[in-house]
Amino acid sequence: MSMNVQPQPDRPDPTVIAAQNDAFRKLACLGVPPAQPIQGRMHVTRALMEAGDGFMAEAVKATGEFETFEPENDPEGWHDFGAVEIRGETVFWKIDLYEADSDFRYGAETPDNPATTMRVLTIMLARDW
């Protein structure tokens, strides 16, 4: 049996979301201004903050520089998750997309529209997952 995948015009373009997520991550972690305004905030977990000796700064920088997206870690093509190694410790990062005016209660209806989407980047130690 063969299956044909039909394009879904009502679904957002994953390359647009990926570019926006990359731009936001670079803004939040590296201070690189995006080409267009992107709403969002970054959170780091308490364990990451308490790691000491510049560990959190290294984790944030590595998150901003991450570019190793593959089908295994990016199945939707949105560039919304990654894992980095810092001093032998795995650090996860994840970007969640919310409706901008929903107080983080509802997922983004149009995740490719930066005017109505609020991004939340969370960075944490993998062992705390």
All heavy atoms as an XYZ file, in Angstrom:
1011
protein
N       0.841     -1.164      0.000
C       0.000      0.000      0.000
C       0.897      1.241      0.000
O       1.822      1.355      0.772
C      -0.868     -0.032      1.258
C      -1.732      1.172      1.405
S      -2.939      0.932      2.698
C      -2.371      2.115      3.853
N       0.638      2.168     -0.870
C       1.398      3.411     -0.888
C       0.516      4.539     -0.367
O      -0.698      4.516     -0.497
C       1.903      3.723     -2.288
O       0.821      4.075     -3.099
N       1.188      5.511      0.200
C       0.469      6.635      0.774
C       1.004      7.929      0.190
O       2.205      8.128      0.148
C       0.706      6.620      2.282
C      -0.394      7.116      3.080
S       0.027      6.768      4.802
C      -1.343      7.535      5.508
N       0.138      8.770     -0.273
C       0.542     10.073     -0.778
C       0.289     11.121      0.286
O      -0.807     11.208      0.836
C      -0.245     10.447     -2.039
C       0.139      9.600     -3.219
O       1.261      9.114     -3.276
N      -0.791      9.413     -4.133
N       1.290     11.913      0.576
C       1.136     12.998      1.532
C       0.643     14.215      0.778
O       1.286     14.677     -0.159
C       2.473     13.300      2.253
C       2.308     14.478      3.190
C       2.966     12.068      2.984
N      -0.511     14.702      1.186
C      -1.099     15.863      0.540
C      -0.662     17.133      1.264
O      -0.594     17.164      2.488
C      -2.633     15.770      0.582
C      -3.178     14.573     -0.166
C      -2.898     14.665     -1.648
O      -3.010     15.724     -2.243
N      -2.506     13.561     -2.246
N      -0.342     18.177      0.542
C      -0.023     19.445      1.202
C      -1.228     19.933      1.996
O      -2.358     19.743      1.586
C       0.303     20.395      0.059
C       0.055     19.675     -1.199
C      -0.313     18.253     -0.891
N      -0.956     20.558      3.110
C      -2.028     21.080      3.946
C      -1.881     22.598      4.025
O      -1.077     23.112      4.803
C      -1.975     20.454      5.329
C      -2.219     18.954      5.272
C      -2.164     18.332      6.647
O      -1.410     18.750      7.495
N      -2.998     17.335      6.844
N      -2.662     23.304      3.212
C      -2.506     24.751      3.134
C      -2.818     25.470      4.455
O      -2.371     26.574      4.669
C      -3.475     25.178      2.033
C      -4.417     24.042      1.860
C      -3.709     22.806      2.329
N      -3.606     24.855      5.348
C      -3.947     25.515      6.600
C      -2.858     25.345      7.658
O      -2.931     25.942      8.720
C      -5.284     25.003      7.136
C      -5.278     23.506      7.408
O      -4.503     22.779      6.744
O      -6.040     23.058      8.272
N      -1.850     24.566      7.376
C      -0.742     24.371      8.322
C       0.348     25.405      8.043
O       0.660     25.701      6.907
C      -0.165     22.969      8.185
C      -1.128     21.900      8.688
C      -0.470     20.575      8.717
N       0.753     20.663      9.502
C       1.088     19.810     10.441
N       0.328     18.798     10.701
N       2.222     19.942     11.106
N       0.944     25.925      9.108
C       2.002     26.922      8.899
C       3.248     26.294      8.277
O       3.503     25.103      8.442
C       2.284     27.432     10.305
C       1.802     26.359     11.216
C       0.682     25.665     10.499
N       3.997     27.100      7.588
C       5.226     26.660      6.941
C       6.295     26.435      8.009
O       6.688     27.380      8.700
C       5.670     27.725      5.949
C       6.916     27.348      5.170
O       7.598     26.361      5.536
O       7.226     28.051      4.201
N       6.786     25.200      8.176
C       7.781     24.934      9.216
C       9.085     25.705      9.033
O       9.744     26.041     10.013
C       8.016     23.428      9.147
C       7.408     22.964      7.884
C       6.427     23.999      7.441
N       9.435     26.056      7.795
C      10.677     26.808      7.597
C      10.558     28.232      8.131
O      11.535     28.801      8.606
C      11.108     26.831      6.108
O      10.089     27.448      5.327
C      11.369     25.426      5.594
N       9.350     28.801      8.081
C       9.118     30.139      8.633
C       9.229     30.082     10.151
O       9.898     30.912     10.772
C       7.736     30.686      8.187
C       7.387     31.958      8.929
C       7.721     30.912      6.686
N       8.586     29.084     10.761
C       8.648     28.943     12.219
C      10.087     28.667     12.661
O      10.556     29.238     13.651
C       7.700     27.828     12.698
C       6.258     28.237     12.393
C       7.884     27.558     14.192
C       5.259     27.144     12.597
N      10.791     27.817     11.933
C      12.189     27.508     12.270
C      13.041     28.773     12.238
O      13.841     29.020     13.153
C      12.750     26.460     11.317
N      12.872     29.585     11.206
C      13.655     30.821     11.096
C      13.328     31.774     12.248
O      14.227     32.398     12.824
C      13.393     31.499      9.749
N      12.053     31.865     12.605
C      11.663     32.731     13.721
C      12.204     32.190     15.043
O      12.700     32.960     15.883
C      10.140     32.870     13.781
C       9.576     33.644     12.620
C       8.067     33.604     12.561
O       7.398     32.962     13.376
N       7.510     34.299     11.573
N      12.114     30.872     15.252
C      12.648     30.279     16.479
C      14.157     30.480     16.571
O      14.685     30.800     17.645
C      12.294     28.794     16.572
C      10.860     28.563     16.988
O      10.186     29.470     17.478
N      10.389     27.358     16.783
N      14.849     30.297     15.464
C      16.304     30.520     15.456
C      16.624     31.975     15.786
O      17.525     32.252     16.580
C      16.904     30.153     14.097
C      16.933     28.661     13.827
O      16.755     27.860     14.769
O      17.121     28.288     12.654
N      15.880     32.898     15.188
C      16.123     34.322     15.438
C      15.859     34.669     16.899
O      16.635     35.408     17.517
C      15.256     35.175     14.510
N      14.789     34.131     17.470
C      14.493     34.406     18.865
C      15.564     33.817     19.793
O      16.016     34.462     20.733
C      13.110     33.871     19.265
C      12.864     34.022     20.732
C      12.680     35.280     21.287
C      12.869     32.929     21.570
C      12.490     35.441     22.648
C      12.688     33.078     22.933
C      12.494     34.335     23.473
N      15.978     32.596     19.511
C      17.004     31.937     20.329
C      18.312     32.725     20.288
O      18.958     32.933     21.310
C      17.196     30.502     19.815
C      17.918     29.589     20.728
C      17.747     28.129     20.298
N      17.727     27.910     18.870
C      18.798     27.785     18.108
N      20.004     27.836     18.617
N      18.675     27.581     16.805
N      18.687     33.208     19.113
C      19.910     34.006     18.982
C      19.774     35.355     19.702
O      20.729     35.853     20.286
C      20.266     34.190     17.512
C      20.755     32.905     16.859
C      21.020     33.094     15.391
C      21.257     31.838     14.612
N      22.040     30.808     15.140
N      18.573     35.928     19.683
C      18.330     37.165     20.426
C      18.435     36.914     21.934
O      19.161     37.606     22.640
C      16.943     37.727     20.096
C      16.463     38.889     20.973
C      17.344     40.122     20.765
C      15.000     39.199     20.680
N      17.719     35.914     22.418
C      17.664     35.641     23.852
C      19.012     35.190     24.415
O      19.379     35.576     25.515
C      16.594     34.574     24.133
N      19.750     34.407     23.648
C      20.983     33.797     24.166
C      22.257     34.535     23.782
O      23.242     34.491     24.523
C      21.084     32.353     23.686
S      19.762     31.293     24.272
N      22.251     35.179     22.623
C      23.476     35.797     22.116
C      23.351     37.312     21.940
O      24.338     37.970     21.611
C      23.876     35.159     20.779
C      24.057     33.644     20.776
C      24.292     33.145     19.359
C      25.178     33.228     21.708
N      22.136     37.838     22.089
C      21.928     39.268     21.929
C      21.921     39.732     20.487
O      22.045     40.925     20.220
N      21.743     38.809     19.552
C      21.708     39.161     18.130
C      20.297     39.638     17.779
O      19.336     38.869     17.880
C      22.098     37.946     17.253
C      21.975     38.290     15.775
C      23.488     37.449     17.605
N      20.136     40.896     17.378
C      18.794     41.398     17.075
C      18.208     40.729     15.833
O      18.902     40.540     14.838
C      18.995     42.895     16.838
C      20.451     43.148     16.826
C      21.173     41.903     17.225
N      16.909     40.391     15.887
C      16.262     39.765     14.731
C      15.924     40.798     13.661
O      15.873     41.995     13.931
C      14.976     39.170     15.333
C      14.678     40.044     16.501
C      16.015     40.506     17.041
N      15.664     40.329     12.457
C      15.294     41.205     11.348
C      13.928     41.847     11.589
O      13.680     42.959     11.154
C      15.278     40.421     10.040
N      13.043     41.132     12.276
C      11.729     41.666     12.618
C      11.464     41.370     14.088
O      12.034     40.428     14.630
C      10.633     41.065     11.741
C      10.421     39.567     11.939
C       9.342     39.034     11.012
O       9.233     39.461      9.875
N       8.554     38.112     11.490
N      10.640     42.170     14.755
C      10.383     41.947     16.180
C       9.816     40.554     16.454
O       8.974     40.063     15.705
C       9.356     43.027     16.532
C       9.499     44.067     15.475
C       9.930     43.333     14.235
N      10.302     39.937     17.530
C       9.835     38.616     17.955
C       9.598     38.678     19.458
O      10.505     39.028     20.214
C      10.860     37.513     17.610
C      11.049     37.423     16.102
C      10.416     36.171     18.163
C      12.062     36.407     15.659
N       8.364     38.338     19.868
C       8.021     38.365     21.284
C       8.463     37.076     21.960
O       8.321     35.999     21.403
C       6.505     38.477     21.459
C       5.886     39.690     20.815
C       4.394     39.686     21.004
O       3.926     40.031     22.073
N       3.677     39.269     19.978
N       8.965     37.202     23.177
C       9.300     35.992     23.906
C      10.048     36.280     25.176
O      10.362     37.426     25.508
N      10.320     35.208     25.885
C      11.097     35.296     27.104
C      11.880     34.007     27.277
O      11.536     32.979     26.703
C      10.220     35.570     28.309
C       9.163     34.514     28.559
C       8.341     34.763     29.796
N       7.623     36.013     29.692
C       6.725     36.430     30.556
N       6.428     35.703     31.590
N       6.120     37.577     30.393
N      12.921     34.110     28.068
C      13.771     32.953     28.331
C      13.691     32.630     29.818
O      13.701     33.529     30.656
C      15.220     33.246     27.950
C      16.160     32.107     28.259
S      17.855     32.375     27.673
C      18.393     33.702     28.724
N      13.619     31.333     30.113
C      13.645     30.851     31.488
C      14.772     29.841     31.617
O      14.986     29.030     30.703
C      12.325     30.157     31.851
C      11.165     31.076     31.927
N      10.876     31.823     33.031
C      10.214     31.383     31.015
C       9.800     32.543     32.810
N       9.383     32.303     31.583
N      15.474     29.904     32.720
C      16.447     28.865     33.054
C      16.020     28.286     34.394
O      15.487     28.994     35.250
C      17.901     29.388     33.110
C      18.353     29.868     31.746
C      18.062     30.483     34.131
N      16.237     26.994     34.568
C      15.811     26.352     35.803
C      16.739     26.706     36.956
O      17.889     27.121     36.755
C      15.763     24.826     35.636
O      17.072     24.366     35.310
C      14.762     24.418     34.548
N      16.240     26.530     38.147
C      17.018     26.834     39.348
C      18.320     26.021     39.383
O      19.378     26.550     39.698
C      16.200     26.546     40.609
C      16.975     26.855     41.883
C      16.148     26.702     43.128
N      14.932     27.480     43.117
C      14.853     28.772     43.470
N      15.933     29.409     43.858
N      13.705     29.413     43.439
N      18.242     24.745     39.028
C      19.448     23.903     39.043
C      20.509     24.455     38.100
O      21.704     24.433     38.416
C      19.102     22.463     38.688
N      20.091     24.959     36.958
C      21.041     25.539     36.012
C      21.640     26.830     36.576
O      22.845     27.060     36.482
C      20.371     25.799     34.662
C      21.286     26.225     33.522
C      22.309     25.152     33.201
C      20.465     26.538     32.287
N      20.812     27.635     37.212
C      21.307     28.875     37.826
C      22.295     28.568     38.958
O      23.247     29.307     39.171
C      20.158     29.715     38.377
C      19.352     30.398     37.308
S      18.168     31.601     37.964
C      16.963     30.548     38.725
N      22.056     27.490     39.677
C      22.895     27.153     40.825
C      24.126     26.332     40.456
O      24.923     26.000     41.334
C      22.057     26.408     41.866
C      20.980     27.290     42.480
C      20.034     26.536     43.408
O      20.060     25.280     43.421
O      19.256     27.216     44.112
N      24.294     26.007     39.173
C      25.421     25.167     38.756
C      26.767     25.843     39.022
O      27.771     25.180     39.214
C      25.285     24.774     37.288
N      26.805     27.163     39.030
C      28.003     27.906     39.398
C      29.114     27.884     38.359
O      29.031     27.228     37.326
N      30.163     28.644     38.656
C      31.396     28.674     37.868
C      31.172     28.937     36.381
O      31.824     28.355     35.525
C      32.180     27.375     38.093
C      33.619     27.475     37.597
O      34.165     28.598     37.566
O      34.185     26.430     37.229
N      30.217     29.815     36.050
C      29.988     30.183     34.662
C      29.258     29.140     33.838
O      29.107     29.304     32.622
N      28.783     28.068     34.488
C      28.123     26.978     33.757
C      26.883     27.478     33.016
O      26.677     27.155     31.854
C      27.746     25.840     34.718
C      27.240     24.611     34.026
C      28.121     23.622     33.631
C      25.893     24.451     33.752
C      27.651     22.482     32.984
C      25.418     23.329     33.103
C      26.304     22.338     32.716
N      26.045     28.263     33.698
C      24.816     28.749     33.067
C      25.138     29.604     31.842
O      24.506     29.457     30.797
C      23.964     29.545     34.048
C      22.641     29.981     33.443
S      21.600     30.918     34.559
C      22.306     32.543     34.337
N      26.123     30.479     31.942
C      26.493     31.326     30.803
C      26.948     30.468     29.623
O      26.592     30.755     28.471
C      27.592     32.306     31.204
N      27.702     29.417     29.902
C      28.133     28.507     28.823
C      26.933     27.809     28.197
O      26.874     27.649     26.971
C      29.100     27.452     29.369
C      30.476     27.965     29.677
C      31.383     26.855     30.190
O      31.485     25.807     29.515
O      31.986     27.030     31.266
N      25.974     27.383     29.024
C      24.788     26.686     28.525
C      23.935     27.610     27.656
O      23.448     27.214     26.597
C      23.973     26.130     29.689
N      23.764     28.850     28.099
C      22.970     29.813     27.332
C      23.652     30.100     25.994
O      23.007     30.100     24.937
C      22.732     31.104     28.147
C      22.144     32.202     27.279
C      21.826     30.814     29.340
N      24.958     30.312     26.019
C      25.688     30.583     24.771
C      25.598     29.391     23.817
O      25.330     29.560     22.619
C      27.150     30.897     25.083
C      27.942     31.232     23.838
C      29.382     31.579     24.163
C      30.110     31.894     22.865
N      31.529     31.804     22.974
N      25.789     28.171     24.339
C      25.717     26.978     23.490
C      24.312     26.797     22.912
O      24.157     26.361     21.769
C      26.130     25.740     24.290
N      23.296     27.158     23.682
C      21.918     27.094     23.188
C      21.741     28.052     22.013
O      21.155     27.695     20.988
C      20.924     27.429     24.323
O      21.030     26.429     25.337
C      19.501     27.497     23.814
N      22.258     29.250     22.140
C      22.148     30.232     21.063
C      22.896     29.839     19.804
O      22.497     30.185     18.699
N      23.984     29.100     19.978
C      24.811     28.691     18.838
C      24.391     27.355     18.228
O      24.921     26.957     17.192
C      26.272     28.598     19.281
C      26.859     29.949     19.659
C      28.251     29.863     20.257
O      28.661     28.760     20.709
O      28.935     30.905     20.288
N      23.450     26.661     18.834
C      23.038     25.325     18.383
C      22.527     25.361     16.947
O      21.720     26.218     16.590
C      21.941     24.777     19.301
C      21.535     23.376     18.991
C      22.208     22.306     19.546
C      20.476     23.122     18.141
C      21.821     21.010     19.262
C      20.082     21.832     17.851
C      20.765     20.763     18.418
N      23.005     24.411     16.125
C      22.557     24.334     14.724
C      22.385     22.898     14.232
O      22.177     22.679     13.049
C      23.563     25.062     13.824
C      23.607     26.554     14.065
C      24.547     27.280     13.124
O      25.118     26.643     12.213
O      24.702     28.498     13.292
N      22.476     21.926     15.115
C      22.449     20.516     14.711
C      21.021     19.981     14.717
O      20.645     19.214     15.591
C      23.339     19.670     15.652
O      24.592     20.336     15.811
C      23.578     18.287     15.084
N      20.240     20.401     13.753
C      18.858     19.942     13.652
C      18.791     18.766     12.688
O      19.254     18.849     11.555
C      17.948     21.077     13.184
C      17.854     22.180     14.188
C      18.581     23.346     14.018
C      17.072     22.035     15.322
C      18.514     24.362     14.943
C      17.005     23.048     16.258
C      17.727     24.215     16.075
N      18.195     17.676     13.170
C      18.047     16.447     12.391
C      16.643     15.915     12.628
O      15.989     16.312     13.598
C      19.104     15.435     12.845
C      20.526     15.938     12.636
C      21.574     15.042     13.284
O      21.216     14.045     13.938
O      22.758     15.365     13.131
N      16.178     15.003     11.794
C      14.823     14.468     11.984
C      14.587     13.881     13.394
O      13.482     13.954     13.913
C      14.708     13.386     10.916
C      15.653     13.830      9.842
C      16.796     14.497     10.574
N      15.619     13.349     14.018
C      15.454     12.746     15.339
C      15.154     13.794     16.416
O      14.413     13.534     17.358
C      16.709     11.965     15.756
C      16.982     10.744     14.921
C      17.623     11.089     13.574
O      18.385     12.085     13.463
O      17.336     10.363     12.611
N      15.745     14.974     16.327
C      15.525     15.986     17.357
C      14.642     17.144     16.866
O      14.348     18.054     17.634
C      16.854     16.531     17.906
C      17.629     17.375     16.915
O      17.243     17.560     15.767
N      18.761     17.877     17.355
N      14.227     17.092     15.603
C      13.428     18.174     15.025
C      12.414     17.613     14.025
O      12.411     17.993     12.854
C      14.366     19.183     14.348
C      13.671     20.475     13.965
O      12.742     20.884     14.680
O      14.081     21.072     12.959
N      11.533     16.700     14.472
C      10.637     16.020     13.520
C       9.670     16.951     12.792
O       9.304     16.685     11.653
C       9.880     15.014     14.394
C      10.013     15.520     15.786
C      11.320     16.268     15.844
N       9.259     18.054     13.413
C       8.336     19.003     12.773
C       9.069     20.026     11.918
O       8.445     20.768     11.162
C       7.506     19.739     13.833
C       6.601     18.836     14.638
C       5.412     18.349     13.839
O       4.949     19.087     12.942
O       4.939     17.250     14.109
N      10.398     20.122     12.099
C      11.180     21.104     11.363
C      11.066     22.512     11.914
O      11.365     23.483     11.220
N      10.655     22.660     13.178
C      10.426     23.968     13.781
C      11.634     24.524     14.520
O      11.597     25.647     14.997
C       9.246     23.909     14.755
C       7.899     23.807     14.122
C       7.597     23.432     12.844
C       6.662     24.086     14.755
N       6.245     23.448     12.643
C       5.643     23.855     13.813
C       6.311     24.502     16.026
C       4.293     24.037     14.097
C       4.965     24.668     16.311
C       3.977     24.443     15.356
N      12.699     23.751     14.675
C      13.882     24.183     15.439
C      13.476     24.628     16.850
O      13.889     25.676     17.326
C      14.634     25.306     14.728
C      15.283     24.881     13.453
N      16.186     25.668     12.799
C      15.161     23.760     12.703
C      16.587     25.053     11.698
N      15.968     23.884     11.624
N      12.687     23.788     17.521
C      12.161     24.155     18.839
C      12.713     23.320     19.994
O      12.264     23.466     21.128
C      10.636     24.102     18.837
C      10.075     22.723     18.522
O      10.831     21.825     18.101
O       8.854     22.541     18.684
N      13.698     22.463     19.725
C      14.300     21.651     20.784
C      15.744     21.343     20.426
O      16.085     21.189     19.257
C      13.538     20.323     20.959
C      14.223     19.393     21.923
C      14.058     19.545     23.285
C      15.067     18.394     21.467
C      14.714     18.713     24.186
C      15.729     17.559     22.351
C      15.551     17.719     23.715
N      16.566     21.221     21.459
C      17.944     20.811     21.244
C      18.573     20.375     22.551
O      18.046     20.609     23.638
N      19.693     19.717     22.428
C      20.477     19.292     23.582
C      21.928     19.660     23.311
O      22.429     19.459     22.202
C      20.334     17.788     23.812
N      22.582     20.216     24.312
C      23.994     20.586     24.203
C      24.750     19.954     25.368
O      24.168     19.660     26.411
C      24.185     22.124     24.196
C      23.551     22.740     22.949
C      23.612     22.776     25.436
N      26.028     19.737     25.166
C      26.886     19.188     26.216
C      27.756     20.308     26.762
O      28.449     20.988     26.012
C      27.774     18.074     25.663
C      27.043     16.803     25.297
C      26.524     16.041     26.500
O      27.223     15.981     27.536
O      25.402     15.506     26.406
N      27.718     20.479     28.068
C      28.544     21.453     28.755
C      29.294     20.717     29.858
O      28.665     20.186     30.782
C      27.695     22.591     29.379
C      26.763     23.221     28.358
C      28.591     23.619     30.055
C      27.446     23.941     27.221
N      30.608     20.626     29.717
C      31.441     19.974     30.725
C      30.952     18.576     31.090
O      30.919     18.183     32.245
C      31.520     20.823     31.990
C      32.032     22.220     31.767
C      32.113     22.949     33.081
N      32.141     24.388     32.865
C      32.020     25.269     33.831
N      31.878     24.901     35.071
N      32.052     26.554     33.557
N      30.527     17.836     30.079
C      30.057     16.467     30.294
C      28.628     16.359     30.781
O      28.127     15.262     31.014
N      27.951     17.474     30.919
C      26.557     17.501     31.401
C      25.643     17.865     30.226
O      25.913     18.817     29.495
C      26.429     18.547     32.499
C      25.068     18.674     33.108
C      24.846     17.763     34.293
O      25.755     17.639     35.135
O      23.751     17.179     34.369
N      24.566     17.116     30.054
C      23.609     17.415     28.993
C      22.635     18.491     29.453
O      22.082     18.410     30.550
C      22.830     16.150     28.582
O      23.762     15.152     28.145
C      21.851     16.439     27.451
N      22.454     19.483     28.591
C      21.519     20.580     28.836
C      20.488     20.559     27.710
O      20.847     20.511     26.538
C      22.268     21.935     28.866
C      21.289     23.093     28.978
C      23.291     21.963     29.997
N      19.212     20.552     28.084
C      18.125     20.620     27.114
C      17.653     22.060     26.990
O      17.668     22.814     27.966
C      16.912     19.798     27.563
C      17.080     18.314     27.502
C      16.328     17.508     28.343
C      17.947     17.697     26.627
C      16.440     16.141     28.299
C      18.071     16.322     26.571
C      17.308     15.539     27.416
N      17.191     22.408     25.795
C      16.466     23.657     25.609
C      15.227     23.368     24.768
O      15.223     22.453     23.953
C      17.330     24.756     24.989
C      17.860     24.463     23.623
C      19.065     23.922     23.308
C      17.190     24.676     22.379
N      19.188     23.790     21.959
C      18.054     24.251     21.365
C      15.946     25.201     22.037
C      17.708     24.317     20.009
C      15.598     25.268     20.691
C      16.482     24.831     19.695
N      14.163     24.133     25.012
C      12.897     23.932     24.312
C      12.216     25.278     24.133
O      12.209     26.093     25.050
C      12.000     22.996     25.150
C      10.594     22.825     24.640
C      10.549     21.889     23.466
C       9.119     21.558     23.053
N       8.668     22.248     21.866
N      11.663     25.494     22.952
C      10.860     26.694     22.693
C       9.407     26.263     22.546
O       9.076     25.421     21.722
C      11.304     27.432     21.408
C      12.746     27.919     21.542
C      10.358     28.594     21.109
C      13.304     28.572     20.295
N       8.551     26.854     23.382
C       7.113     26.624     23.287
C       6.472     27.889     22.735
O       6.932     29.003     23.022
C       6.531     26.289     24.664
C       7.047     24.956     25.170
O       6.819     23.937     24.490
O       7.686     24.925     26.242
N       5.412     27.711     21.955
C       4.745     28.825     21.283
C       3.332     28.994     21.830
O       2.541     28.056     21.816
C       4.692     28.576     19.774
C       6.031     28.249     19.107
C       5.838     27.948     17.633
C       7.030     29.361     19.309
N       3.051     30.193     22.322
C       1.758     30.498     22.925
C       1.079     31.643     22.193
O       1.746     32.466     21.565
C       1.942     30.919     24.390
C       2.463     29.822     25.262
C       3.829     29.692     25.498
C       1.600     28.908     25.855
C       4.322     28.687     26.297
C       2.088     27.894     26.668
C       3.452     27.780     26.881
O       3.935     26.777     27.662
N      -0.233     31.708     22.332
C      -0.994     32.844     21.842
C      -0.573     34.046     22.700
O      -0.561     33.970     23.932
C      -2.488     32.542     21.973
C      -3.386     33.365     21.128
C      -3.115     33.336     19.635
O      -2.599     32.361     19.069
O      -3.433     34.360     19.010
N      -0.182     35.136     22.086
C       0.454     36.255     22.783
C      -0.373     36.829     23.921
O       0.166     37.203     24.947
C       0.831     37.351     21.789
N      -1.664     36.909     23.782
C      -2.503     37.534     24.808
C      -3.204     36.522     25.708
O      -4.215     36.842     26.324
C      -3.544     38.442     24.142
C      -2.893     39.612     23.423
O      -1.847     40.073     23.904
O      -3.425     40.041     22.391
N      -2.669     35.307     25.819
C      -3.383     34.261     26.563
C      -2.791     33.958     27.935
O      -3.219     33.013     28.580
C      -3.410     32.972     25.741
O      -2.129     32.335     25.772
N      -1.821     34.749     28.397
C      -1.165     34.462     29.678
C      -0.607     33.037     29.713
O      -0.683     32.365     30.734
C      -2.117     34.686     30.857
C      -2.483     36.142     31.030
O      -1.625     37.015     30.765
O      -3.630     36.422     31.437
N      -0.101     32.578     28.581
C       0.541     31.270     28.449
C      -0.422     30.110     28.701
O      -0.001     29.029     29.085
C       1.768     31.173     29.363
C       2.707     32.317     29.159
C       2.758     33.360     30.062
C       3.514     32.366     28.035
C       3.605     34.442     29.862
C       4.359     33.437     27.825
C       4.407     34.475     28.739
N      -1.695     30.320     28.432
C      -2.691     29.254     28.608
C      -2.994     28.519     27.320
O      -3.443     27.380     27.362
C      -3.988     29.821     29.180
C      -3.839     30.310     30.609
C      -5.128     30.865     31.106
N      -5.418     32.047     30.286
C      -6.402     32.886     30.498
N      -7.213     32.685     31.484
N      -6.587     33.934     29.717
N      -2.773     29.156     26.170
C      -3.169     28.553     24.901
C      -2.011     28.543     23.916
O      -1.269     29.515     23.813
C      -4.342     29.330     24.279
C      -5.516     29.467     25.209
C      -5.834     30.696     25.775
C      -6.281     28.353     25.556
C      -6.898     30.825     26.650
C      -7.344     28.472     26.435
C      -7.649     29.705     26.981
O      -8.696     29.826     27.848
N      -1.898     27.441     23.199
C      -0.895     27.363     22.152
C      -1.195     28.359     21.055
O      -2.348     28.770     20.852
N      -0.171     28.758     20.337
C      -0.319     29.745     19.262
C      -1.211     29.205     18.157
O      -0.975     28.110     17.654
C       1.046     30.119     18.708
N      -2.217     29.977     17.797
C      -3.107     29.582     16.700
C      -2.409     29.713     15.354
O      -2.637     28.917     14.455
C      -4.382     30.415     16.717
C      -5.300     30.056     17.870
C      -6.616     30.806     17.789
O      -7.075     31.110     16.663
O      -7.178     31.094     18.851
N      -1.594     30.745     15.215
C      -0.821     30.949     13.988
C       0.647     31.095     14.387
O       1.164     32.210     14.476
C      -1.314     32.197     13.216
O      -1.294     33.316     14.107
C      -2.703     31.995     12.650
N       1.310     29.967     14.649
C       2.677     30.010     15.180
C       3.697     30.658     14.250
O       4.783     31.012     14.695
C       3.009     28.547     15.445
C       2.082     27.775     14.585
C       0.843     28.609     14.449
N       3.333     30.870     13.000
C       4.243     31.534     12.067
C       4.043     33.048     12.029
O       4.713     33.747     11.282
C       4.110     30.938     10.665
C       2.689     30.960     10.131
O       1.731     31.181     10.915
O       2.517     30.730      8.923
N       3.146     33.569     12.870
C       2.894     35.006     12.928
C       3.533     35.565     14.198
O       2.988     35.400     15.292
C       1.392     35.284     12.921
C       1.079     36.760     12.939
O       1.952     37.605     13.148
N      -0.184     37.086     12.724
N       4.665     36.251     14.087
C       5.346     36.747     15.281
C       4.570     37.830     16.028
O       4.829     38.065     17.206
C       6.678     37.283     14.750
C       6.441     37.566     13.315
C       5.389     36.595     12.858
N       3.605     38.449     15.378
C       2.816     39.486     16.047
C       1.826     38.888     17.048
O       1.437     39.554     18.003
C       2.074     40.325     15.016
N       1.422     37.636     16.839
C       0.426     37.018     17.715
C       0.984     35.833     18.504
O       0.246     35.176     19.227
C      -0.789     36.532     16.906
O      -0.365     35.535     15.975
C      -1.462     37.686     16.184
N       2.269     35.567     18.359
C       2.887     34.414     19.015
C       3.906     34.872     20.048
O       4.759     35.711     19.759
C       3.572     33.501     17.973
O       2.579     33.050     17.051
C       4.228     32.304     18.619
N       3.817     34.294     21.239
C       4.788     34.530     22.310
C       5.629     33.266     22.455
O       5.098     32.177     22.647
C       4.063     34.828     23.624
C       4.971     34.937     24.820
S       6.035     36.384     24.810
C       4.854     37.657     25.171
N       6.935     33.426     22.310
C       7.858     32.300     22.442
C       8.393     32.242     23.867
O       8.701     33.265     24.463
C       9.006     32.446     21.455
C       8.569     32.163     20.050
C       9.620     32.525     19.008
N       9.283     31.870     17.764
C       8.298     32.245     16.959
N       7.556     33.272     17.259
N       8.051     31.584     15.846
N       8.511     31.019     24.389
C       9.116     30.807     25.699
C      10.227     29.781     25.519
O       9.974     28.630     25.158
C       8.092     30.314     26.746
C       8.785     30.031     28.074
C       6.986     31.343     26.923
N      11.445     30.238     25.749
C      12.627     29.375     25.664
C      12.983     28.945     27.085
O      13.229     29.784     27.943
C      13.799     30.133     25.036
C      15.176     29.493     25.120
C      15.215     28.142     24.412
C      16.233     30.428     24.549
N      12.989     27.636     27.317
C      13.367     27.087     28.615
C      14.671     26.319     28.441
O      14.798     25.501     27.530
C      12.275     26.140     29.155
O      11.041     26.855     29.223
C      12.644     25.603     30.532
N      15.628     26.587     29.334
C      16.913     25.893     29.322
C      17.061     25.199     30.672
O      16.870     25.828     31.720
C      18.083     26.868     29.080
C      17.851     27.679     27.804
C      19.401     26.104     28.994
C      18.874     28.780     27.568
N      17.396     23.910     30.636
C      17.459     23.125     31.871
C      18.474     21.997     31.782
O      18.843     21.571     30.687
C      16.094     22.531     32.180
C      15.647     21.478     31.173
S      13.997     20.841     31.473
C      14.149     20.141     33.069
N      18.911     21.521     32.922
C      19.765     20.333     32.964
C      18.921     19.125     32.613
O      17.800     18.971     33.120
C      20.375     20.160     34.361
C      21.306     21.277     34.834
C      21.676     21.040     36.294
C      22.539     21.322     33.967
N      19.435     18.255     31.759
C      18.671     17.074     31.337
C      18.308     16.195     32.523
O      17.232     15.611     32.560
C      19.476     16.280     30.302
N      19.172     16.123     33.515
C      18.896     15.262     34.681
C      17.724     15.764     35.499
O      17.167     15.036     36.318
C      20.143     15.103     35.532
C      20.683     16.374     36.140
C      21.943     16.051     36.949
N      22.869     17.156     36.972
C      22.941     18.030     37.988
N      22.163     17.899     39.036
N      23.817     19.003     37.933
N      17.315     17.011     35.286
C      16.155     17.546     36.002
C      14.844     17.303     35.267
O      13.783     17.680     35.741
C      16.327     19.054     36.245
C      17.421     19.343     37.222
O      17.707     18.476     38.076
O      18.002     20.440     37.143
N      14.911     16.726     34.083
C      13.710     16.463     33.300
C      12.904     15.452     34.022
O      11.922     15.240     34.373
C      14.098     15.972     31.912
C      12.932     15.623     31.074
C      12.470     14.374     30.788
C      12.051     16.508     30.382
N      11.384     14.430     29.976
C      11.105     15.738     29.707
C      11.968     17.874     30.279
C      10.083     16.277     28.949
C      10.969     18.412     29.515
C      10.041     17.629     28.860
